[in-house]
């Protein structure tokens, strides 16, 4: 799903891939980044901890705003998005939590660029490298993901109940994950 982020003048593609066979996670990421056009970034996430496309959208928005306001933690927009998505200040912890691993069957990908054409071209290249067509369904919260996400982000039943409206625990979970990431910019 391609979106334009007006506040920063950037385009972002957020999608996923199902049943990706990753033998070496570090090599997988390096190979995908090898042919990046200028001013284009790509980041991969273990889709099992992604709480819908909104989770990654707000991580990217926060990352881009951090760079715009010169409050970034990392040296790249892609890594900054990983930090916000994982709600971690340390790069290693962020990668360990949400980065792709050999065990990652479903992968979420974020592509950020100056124009829609470069983002679409990079998505096509990533699809070829992965050998699969994009599948946004891996971003959705299914029953099996709820407990993994709650545990990874330390979300308690009490918190869920406090923000839950009309028995909509899925939206409450998404809101709490996004909030965890947003709070990263307030930490020293």
Secondary structure as UniProt FT lines:
FT   STRAND          2..5
FT   TURN            6..9
FT   STRAND          10..17
FT   HELIX           25..33
FT   TURN            34..35
FT   TURN            38..39
FT   STRAND          40..46
FT   HELIX           47..49
FT   HELIX           52..68
FT   TURN            69..70
FT   HELIX           77..86
FT   HELIX           91..98
FT   TURN            102..103
FT   STRAND          107..113
FT   HELIX           116..130
FT   HELIX           136..139
FT   HELIX           143..153
FT   HELIX           157..163
FT   TURN            166..167
FT   HELIX           169..182
FT   HELIX           183..186
//
